[in-house]
Amino acid sequence: MTDTSVTKVSSTVSPKGQMGQKYLASGKALSMRLWEDEQPDEPKPSAQRDYETVGYVIKGRAELHIEGQMVLLETGDSWTVPKGSSHTYKILESFTAVEATSPPAEVHARDES
């Protein structure tokens, strides 16, 4: 019997979220999204999300401000934001990163501010 649940997603046609993220592959318990060429600006609004996030910096630099700490994210770095943690990002130079969220961020309006 052949497994037909495997899907391929091209980022060129992926849906975009309100914050500029591209939603890539998504399963029942996990999803992946891409932040592509985010430009330096004011810090993002502080948020507490109903999902856990892990990320990897493809290029650029940003500050992750989380629960009173500041973590500098640079090319090749990974990070984790636990579910419910108060956090914000400040992009320092053109920033591209991929994140996985569990449960999927785009389901049940979890990504809405």
N, C-alpha and C positions, 0 to 999 in steps of 0.2 A: 504494500500500500504506500502511495506517495504522499508525503507531507505537503499540503498546499497552503500552510499558514505563513510561510516565509514571504516577506514582501521587500521590495527594493524601493527606496525613496531617493529621488534626485533633489538636491538642495536648490536647483534652479527653479523648481516648481513647488517647493514646500510652502505651506501657508505661513504667513507672518503674524506675530502677535502684536498687541497694542504698544509694547515697549520696544519693538524692533527685532525681537528674536524670531528665528526661523525654527519652526517645529519640524523635526526630522522623524526618525522612527519612533513608534510608540507601541507598547504592549499593554497588557492588563495592569502590571505592577510597576512599570518603569518606562520612562520616555527620555528622548534625547533632543536637545535643541542647540542651535548655533547662534552665537552673537558675532556678527561679522563687521569688521571695520568700525567699531564704536569709536567715536571721536571724543577728545577731551572736552569736558564741560563741567558744570556744577555737579556735585554729588547727586546720585539718584535719590529719590525719597526713601526714607527709612521704611523697612517692611518686615513683617513677620509672616512667614508663609506656612501653609498647611502641608508641606512636603519637605523631604530632605533633598539637598542638592550636593552633588560632587561635580567638580569642574577641572578643566585642564586648559592652560593658556597656550594657544597656538602661536600668537605673536602679540607684542605690545606689553604695556604695563598698566596696572591699576592698583588702587588701594581697596582692600576689603575691610570695612569697619564693622566689627561684630562684637556685641556684648562688651563694649568698653575696650576692645583690643583693635589694633590696626595691623593688618597683614599685607605686606607688599607682594603683589602677584606679578611675576615676570615670565617671559617665554620659558616654557618647560616646567613651570610650577603647577601643582595641583592643589585643590582646597576642598573643604567640606563645610557646608552650612547646615547644622542640625535643624530639624523641623521645629518651628516656633521661635527660632533665635532672631532677635532684633538685629538687622544688618542693613548696610548700604554699601554701594560701590562708588568710587571716584576714579574715572578713567584719566590716566596721565598721558598716554600716547596711544595712537591708533591701536585698538584692542580687538583681537579675535580669539574666541574661546568656545569650547564645546562643554555642555553641561548635561548631566543625567539627573533626572528628578524621580523620586519615588515617594508616593504614587505619582503618576503623570501630572505635571503642572497644568496642562491645558484642559484637563477634565474637571467638570463641576465648578468652573470659574475660579479655580485655585490661583491662577495667575493675575486675577483682577486685584487692583489696589483697594 
